[in-house]
Amino acid sequence: MRRWFTIARKRLSRMSLVVLVGCIRTVASFLPFRLAVLSGGWLGSIAFYLLPRDRKRAMDNLTAVFPEKGPVWVRRTAKAMFVHLGKSLLEAVALTGDKIQALIEWRGLENLHGALLQGKGLVFVTGHIGNWEIMAGAVAAECPLSVIAAPIEPDAVNDTIIDLREKLGVRTIVRSRPGATKELIRVFREKRVMGLLIDQDTDVDGVFVDFMGRPAWTPSAAASMAIKFDAPVVFGYIERLPDDRHRITIEGPLDIEKTGNAEKDVLVNTAVLTKRIEKAIYRHPEQWVWMHRRWRRQP
């Protein structure tokens, strides 16, 4: 009986998610863009109160990383994160590729183009900072971009996300799907950009590196690809500005250690890339996904 209830609850949860995403997409398509972003902020503020488990995890993580801050700052920052994510969701749904550039301020765009001139393809490393989907669309407007993503359940939601990225000019390689490995190799053969987010504990090849003072299981694909394909690496992140415009900063090409010891090189380079992400998060802690179980596994 308990198993039946668990299955029924999961199915209901997935159905609810499909309906919610469909409603958000429909509403966003009718609203003026600025009003859609404002509505997203309201949605995020409501979610802060309606999702106690995520709220608690975010506040617990913030307290662990910023022990010198008081509970008022922690709660305020956690709520600001929910508001930011709500805005990001509506932005990603409402935006089209031709409208992104008007919202973007670039820093270091020449670093992206300079790295591509090497003619080896490019590894673009980032994290879940700011509105990373908008950054993907902005980068795709400058050069061909593919991203690797884990499949999301249910399939209807996964297809919606892929469709939204395609409208921004971003190709999605769904991990573990047939043909994913061939498509990944094709990215470098065609001298395109491979975008990877490496700041979450997911069930992929990885290594333990320091992240904000604690060991964290970190995907190692970025370092592995850079070494395997001899491709340059840049680090980029996006930050929301007070007027809800966005600034993208691109750093690099970065120095990648290649000693011939593959295991050591992957560990060292993953740690260096993680420090870049860490510094970006410290600049705007309210724009990172603190409800994620980043330190769920320990060595």
C-alpha positions in Angstrom: 0.0 0.0 0.0 2.8 2.4 0.9 4.5 1.7 -2.4 1.3 2.5 -4.3 0.9 5.8 -2.5 4.5 6.7 -3.3 4.0 5.9 -7.0 0.7 7.9 -7.0 2.3 10.9 -5.3 5.2 10.9 -7.9 2.8 10.8 -10.8 0.6 13.6 -9.3 3.7 15.7 -8.7 4.9 15.2 -12.3 1.4 16.0 -13.7 1.3 19.1 -11.5 4.7 20.2 -12.8 3.6 19.8 -16.4 0.5 21.9 -15.8 2.5 24.5 -13.9 5.1 24.9 -16.7 2.4 25.0 -19.3 0.5 27.8 -17.4 3.7 29.8 -16.9 4.6 29.6 -20.6 1.1 30.6 -21.6 0.9 33.6 -19.3 4.4 34.8 -20.1 3.6 34.7 -23.8 0.8 37.3 -23.3 2.5 39.6 -20.8 4.8 42.5 -21.8 8.3 41.4 -21.0 8.9 43.8 -18.1 5.6 42.8 -16.5 6.5 39.1 -17.0 9.8 39.6 -15.1 7.9 41.5 -12.3 5.4 38.6 -12.2 8.3 36.2 -11.9 9.6 38.0 -8.9 6.2 37.7 -7.3 6.1 34.0 -8.1 9.5 33.5 -6.5 8.4 35.5 -3.4 5.4 33.2 -3.0 7.5 30.1 -3.5 9.7 31.2 -0.6 6.8 30.6 1.7 5.2 27.6 -0.1 8.4 25.5 -0.3 9.6 25.1 3.3 12.0 22.2 2.5 13.9 24.2 -0.2 13.7 27.4 2.0 15.3 25.6 5.0 18.0 24.0 2.8 18.9 27.3 1.3 19.1 29.0 4.7 21.1 26.1 6.2 23.6 26.3 3.3 23.9 30.1 3.6 24.5 29.8 7.4 27.2 27.2 6.8 29.0 29.2 4.2 28.5 32.6 5.9 28.8 31.8 9.6 29.6 35.4 10.4 26.2 36.6 9.0 23.2 36.7 11.2 19.8 35.0 10.7 18.2 38.2 9.4 20.8 38.4 6.5 20.5 34.7 5.8 16.7 34.9 5.5 16.8 38.0 3.4 19.4 36.5 1.1 17.4 33.3 0.7 14.2 35.2 -0.1 16.1 37.3 -2.6 17.4 34.1 -4.3 13.8 32.9 -4.7 12.7 36.2 -6.2 15.7 36.1 -8.6 15.0 32.5 -9.7 11.3 33.4 -10.2 12.4 36.3 -12.5 14.8 34.1 -14.3 12.2 31.5 -15.0 9.8 34.0 -16.6 12.7 35.7 -18.5 13.7 32.3 -20.0 10.1 31.6 -21.0 9.3 35.1 -22.4 12.6 35.9 -24.1 13.4 35.3 -27.8 16.9 35.4 -29.3 16.4 38.8 -31.0 15.6 40.5 -27.7 18.4 39.2 -25.6 21.2 41.6 -26.7 19.2 44.7 -25.6 19.3 43.3 -22.0 23.0 42.4 -22.0 26.2 44.2 -21.1 29.4 42.4 -22.0 32.7 42.3 -20.3 35.4 40.2 -22.0 33.5 39.3 -25.1 36.8 39.5 -27.0 38.1 36.7 -24.8 35.4 34.4 -26.2 36.2 35.3 -29.8 39.9 35.2 -29.3 39.7 31.6 -27.9 37.6 30.5 -30.8 40.2 31.8 -33.2 42.5 28.9 -32.1 40.3 26.7 -34.2 40.0 23.9 -31.7 36.5 24.4 -30.5 36.0 25.8 -27.0 35.0 24.7 -23.5 32.8 27.3 -21.8 32.6 26.7 -18.1 30.0 28.3 -15.9 27.7 27.6 -13.0 24.1 28.2 -11.9 24.7 31.8 -11.3 22.4 34.6 -12.4 20.2 33.7 -15.3 22.4 31.1 -17.0 19.8 30.4 -19.6 19.9 34.0 -20.8 23.7 33.8 -20.9 23.5 30.7 -23.1 21.2 32.6 -25.5 23.5 35.6 -25.6 26.6 33.4 -26.3 24.7 31.5 -28.9 24.0 34.8 -30.7 27.8 35.3 -30.9 28.9 31.7 -31.9 27.5 28.2 -32.2 26.8 26.8 -28.8 25.8 23.4 -27.4 25.2 22.6 -23.8 25.1 19.3 -21.9 22.1 18.7 -19.7 20.7 15.9 -17.5 17.3 14.6 -18.6 14.5 16.1 -16.6 11.3 14.2 -15.6 8.6 14.2 -16.8 9.6 14.2 -20.5 7.0 16.9 -21.3 9.0 19.4 -19.1 12.3 18.2 -20.5 11.0 18.8 -24.0 9.7 22.3 -23.1 13.1 23.3 -21.7 14.9 22.0 -24.8 12.4 23.9 -27.0 13.0 27.1 -25.1 16.7 26.8 -25.6 16.4 26.1 -29.3 14.4 29.3 -29.7 17.5 31.1 -28.2 19.8 29.3 -30.6 21.2 26.8 -28.1 21.6 23.1 -28.9 21.0 20.7 -26.0 22.9 17.4 -25.7 20.8 15.3 -23.2 23.1 13.2 -21.2 22.7 9.4 -21.4 20.4 9.7 -24.5 21.4 7.8 -27.7 23.9 9.7 -29.8 24.9 12.0 -27.0 28.6 11.0 -27.2 28.8 11.4 -31.0 27.2 14.8 -30.8 29.6 15.9 -28.1 32.6 14.9 -30.3 31.0 16.6 -33.3 31.0 19.9 -31.3 34.8 19.9 -31.3 35.2 18.6 -34.8 33.1 21.5 -36.0 35.0 24.0 -33.8 31.9 25.0 -31.8 31.4 26.0 -28.2 30.7 23.4 -25.5 28.9 24.9 -22.5 29.1 23.1 -19.1 27.8 23.9 -15.7 30.0 22.2 -13.1 28.7 23.5 -9.7 26.2 20.8 -8.8 26.5 17.4 -7.2 25.1 15.1 -9.9 25.6 11.5 -10.8 28.4 12.0 -13.4 32.1 11.5 -13.5 33.6 13.9 -11.0 36.2 14.6 -8.3 36.1 16.0 -4.8 37.4 19.6 -4.7 37.1 22.3 -2.1 34.0 24.5 -2.6 33.4 27.3 -0.1 35.3 25.5 2.6 34.0 22.0 2.2 34.7 19.1 -0.1 32.1 18.9 -2.9 31.6 16.3 -5.6 32.2 18.2 -8.8 31.7 17.2 -12.5 35.1 16.8 -14.1 33.9 16.8 -17.8 35.1 20.3 -18.5 38.7 19.5 -17.5 38.6 16.1 -19.2 37.3 17.6 -22.5 39.8 20.4 -22.5 42.6 17.9 -22.1 41.2 15.3 -24.5 40.4 17.7 -27.3 43.3 20.2 -26.6 40.6 22.9 -26.5 40.9 26.3 -24.9 38.8 27.0 -21.9 37.0 30.2 -20.8 35.0 30.9 -17.7 31.9 33.0 -17.9 29.1 34.1 -15.6 26.1 36.4 -15.7 24.8 38.7 -13.0 21.5 40.5 -12.6 21.8 44.2 -12.3 19.5 46.4 -10.2 17.4 47.4 -13.2 17.0 43.7 -14.2 19.4 44.0 -17.1 22.3 41.5 -17.1 26.1 41.7 -17.3 28.1 38.8 -18.7 31.8 38.5 -17.8 34.1 36.1 -19.7 37.5 35.3 -18.5 40.3 33.5 -20.4 41.5 31.6 -22.2 42.6 30.0 -19.0 45.8 28.1 -18.3 45.1 24.4 -18.2 47.6 22.1 -16.5 48.7 19.2 -18.7 51.4 17.2 -17.1 50.6 13.9 -18.7 49.1 12.5 -15.5 45.5 12.6 -16.5 44.0 11.9 -13.1 46.0 14.6 -11.4 45.4 17.1 -14.2 41.6 16.6 -14.1 41.6 17.1 -10.3 43.8 20.2 -10.4 42.0 21.9 -13.3 38.5 21.1 -11.9 39.6 22.7 -8.6 40.8 25.9 -10.4 37.6 26.2 -12.4 35.6 25.7 -9.2 37.4 28.6 -7.5 36.3 30.8 -10.4 32.7 29.8 -9.8 33.1 30.3 -6.1 34.3 33.9 -6.5 31.4 34.8 -8.8 29.0 33.4 -6.2 30.6 35.5 -3.4 30.0 38.6 -5.5 26.2 38.0 -5.6 25.2 35.2 -3.2 21.5 35.9 -3.8 21.9 34.8 -7.4 23.0 31.2 -6.8 20.9 28.1 -6.2 21.4 27.6 -2.4 18.6 25.0 -2.1 20.7 22.5 -4.1 22.3 19.7 -2.0 25.8 20.8 -3.1 27.6 18.9 -0.3 25.4 15.8 0.0 28.3 13.4 -0.7 31.5 13.6 1.2 34.8 11.7 0.7 
